[in-house]
Amino acid sequence: MSRSIRIIGWSTALFSIVIVLSEASNLLMNPMEQFNMVLKMFPQAKSNMDAMTDMFQYSRIWSVYIILYFLFVFVGSIQFIRYHAIGRMILEIACWIGMLNACIDSFLSYILWKNMQTALSAVTGTMGMGLENLNPLGIATIILGFFLWIIPSIGMIMYLRKQTLKELMK
């Protein structure tokens, strides 16, 4: 049992660090560079910039939230490695929050994806030929993201609720 605690604890801690650093780098990037590139390619995009602005705002808010969430997970994983009961409880709470994240993020991502497809179709005009109906990659990514939150969370909850682990963490 102690080997699984070390493996899960350290892999969770390292994964949390990687995610925090990745999201922090996303926050440091300048979204205006991407806006300017789109405007140069499609000057008619100025009228549909609201959808793109919404996407970038959502992305930045989500990045801040993810940083805070994974700092919480990091603290839990360190306590878990130290065999503290609070670490097991923090990780279980993080898993339940992760499943809630999956639902909220998938729903908001779908709305943003739909708005972006409509805006992109309007910007490209007849060149786009109804792009909102031809981009299954967006939906596939949303579904994949949903399962990448749900499956590890359920597996981790099942592991964290084992009676032998609970007794070991007392």
C-alpha positions as CSV (number, residue, x, y, z in Angstrom):
1,M,0.0,0.0,0.0
2,S,2.8,2.4,0.8
3,R,4.2,2.1,-2.8
4,S,0.8,3.1,-4.3
5,I,0.7,6.0,-1.9
6,R,4.1,7.2,-3.1
7,I,3.3,6.7,-6.7
8,I,0.0,8.4,-6.6
9,G,1.1,11.2,-4.3
10,W,4.3,12.0,-6.3
11,S,2.7,11.7,-9.7
12,T,-0.2,13.9,-8.6
13,A,2.3,16.5,-7.2
14,L,4.4,16.5,-10.4
15,F,1.3,16.7,-12.6
16,S,0.0,19.6,-10.5
17,I,3.3,21.5,-10.9
18,V,3.3,20.9,-14.7
19,I,-0.3,22.1,-15.0
20,V,0.4,25.2,-12.8
21,L,3.4,26.2,-14.9
22,S,1.6,25.6,-18.2
23,E,-1.4,27.7,-17.2
24,A,0.9,30.4,-15.8
25,S,2.6,30.6,-19.2
26,N,-0.8,30.9,-20.9
27,L,-1.5,33.9,-18.7
28,L,1.7,35.5,-19.7
29,M,1.0,35.3,-23.4
30,N,-0.5,38.4,-25.1
31,P,-3.9,37.6,-26.7
32,M,-3.8,40.9,-28.7
33,E,-1.1,39.3,-31.0
34,Q,-3.7,36.7,-32.0
35,F,-6.4,39.3,-32.5
36,N,-4.2,41.4,-34.7
37,M,-3.3,38.3,-36.8
38,V,-7.0,37.5,-37.3
39,L,-7.8,41.1,-38.2
40,K,-5.0,41.3,-40.8
41,M,-6.3,38.1,-42.5
42,F,-10.0,39.0,-42.2
43,P,-10.6,42.7,-41.9
44,Q,-14.4,42.0,-41.8
45,A,-13.8,40.2,-38.4
46,K,-14.0,43.5,-36.5
47,S,-17.8,43.1,-36.4
48,N,-17.5,39.6,-34.8
49,M,-14.8,40.2,-32.3
50,D,-17.1,39.8,-29.3
51,A,-17.1,36.0,-29.7
52,M,-13.3,36.0,-29.9
53,T,-13.0,38.3,-26.9
54,D,-15.3,36.1,-24.9
55,M,-13.2,33.1,-25.7
56,F,-10.0,34.8,-24.6
57,Q,-11.6,36.1,-21.4
58,Y,-13.0,32.7,-20.6
59,S,-9.6,31.1,-21.3
60,R,-7.8,33.6,-18.9
61,I,-10.4,33.1,-16.1
62,W,-10.2,29.4,-16.5
63,S,-6.4,29.5,-16.3
64,V,-6.5,31.4,-13.0
65,Y,-9.0,28.9,-11.7
66,I,-7.0,25.9,-12.8
67,I,-3.8,27.3,-11.2
68,L,-5.7,27.7,-7.8
69,Y,-7.3,24.2,-8.2
70,F,-4.0,22.5,-8.9
71,L,-2.3,24.3,-6.1
72,F,-5.0,22.8,-3.9
73,V,-4.3,19.4,-5.4
74,F,-0.6,19.8,-4.9
75,V,-1.1,20.6,-1.2
76,G,-3.3,17.5,-0.9
77,S,-0.8,15.3,-2.6
78,I,2.1,16.4,-0.3
79,Q,-0.1,15.7,2.7
80,F,-1.1,12.4,1.2
81,I,2.6,11.4,0.7
82,R,3.1,12.2,4.4
83,Y,0.3,9.8,5.3
84,H,-1.9,12.6,6.8
85,A,-5.6,12.0,6.7
86,I,-6.2,15.5,5.5
87,G,-4.2,14.7,2.3
88,R,-6.6,11.9,1.5
89,M,-9.6,14.1,2.2
90,I,-8.2,17.0,0.1
91,L,-7.6,14.7,-2.8
92,E,-11.1,13.2,-2.6
93,I,-12.6,16.7,-2.5
94,A,-10.4,17.7,-5.5
95,C,-11.8,14.7,-7.4
96,W,-15.4,15.7,-6.7
97,I,-14.6,19.2,-7.8
98,G,-12.9,17.8,-10.9
99,M,-16.1,16.0,-11.9
100,L,-18.0,19.3,-11.4
101,N,-15.3,21.0,-13.5
102,A,-15.8,18.5,-16.3
103,C,-19.5,19.4,-16.5
104,I,-19.1,23.1,-16.3
105,D,-16.1,23.3,-18.6
106,S,-17.7,21.1,-21.2
107,F,-20.9,23.1,-21.2
108,L,-19.1,26.5,-21.4
109,S,-16.7,25.1,-24.0
110,Y,-19.6,24.0,-26.2
111,I,-21.3,27.4,-26.0
112,L,-18.0,29.2,-26.8
113,W,-17.3,26.7,-29.6
114,K,-20.7,27.2,-31.1
115,N,-20.3,31.0,-31.0
116,M,-16.9,30.9,-32.5
117,Q,-18.0,28.7,-35.3
118,T,-20.9,31.1,-36.1
119,A,-18.5,34.1,-35.9
120,L,-15.9,32.3,-38.1
121,S,-18.5,31.5,-40.6
122,A,-19.7,35.1,-40.7
123,V,-16.1,36.4,-41.0
124,T,-15.1,34.0,-43.8
125,G,-18.4,34.5,-45.7
126,T,-18.9,32.2,-48.6
127,M,-15.3,31.0,-48.2
128,G,-16.2,29.3,-45.0
129,M,-19.3,27.6,-46.4
130,G,-21.1,27.0,-43.2
131,L,-18.1,26.0,-41.0
132,E,-20.3,25.8,-37.9
133,N,-21.6,22.4,-39.2
134,L,-18.3,21.1,-40.5
135,N,-16.0,21.2,-37.5
136,P,-16.4,17.9,-35.6
137,L,-12.9,18.4,-34.1
138,G,-14.3,21.0,-31.6
139,I,-17.0,18.6,-30.3
140,A,-14.5,15.7,-30.2
141,T,-12.1,17.8,-28.1
142,I,-14.9,18.9,-25.7
143,I,-15.9,15.2,-25.2
144,L,-12.3,14.1,-24.8
145,G,-11.7,16.9,-22.2
146,F,-14.8,15.8,-20.3
147,F,-13.6,12.2,-20.0
148,L,-10.0,13.3,-19.1
149,W,-11.6,15.0,-16.0
150,I,-14.1,12.3,-15.2
151,I,-12.2,9.0,-15.6
152,P,-9.2,9.8,-13.4
153,S,-11.5,11.4,-10.8
154,I,-13.7,8.4,-10.5
155,G,-10.7,6.0,-10.3
156,M,-9.1,8.2,-7.7
157,I,-12.2,8.4,-5.5
158,M,-12.5,4.6,-5.6
159,Y,-8.9,4.3,-4.5
160,L,-9.1,6.9,-1.8
161,R,-12.2,5.3,-0.3
162,K,-10.5,1.9,0.3
163,Q,-10.9,1.0,3.9
164,T,-7.2,-0.1,4.2
165,L,-6.1,3.3,3.0
166,K,-8.4,5.1,5.4
167,E,-6.9,3.0,8.3
168,L,-3.4,3.7,7.1
169,M,-4.0,7.5,7.0
170,K,-5.4,7.8,10.6
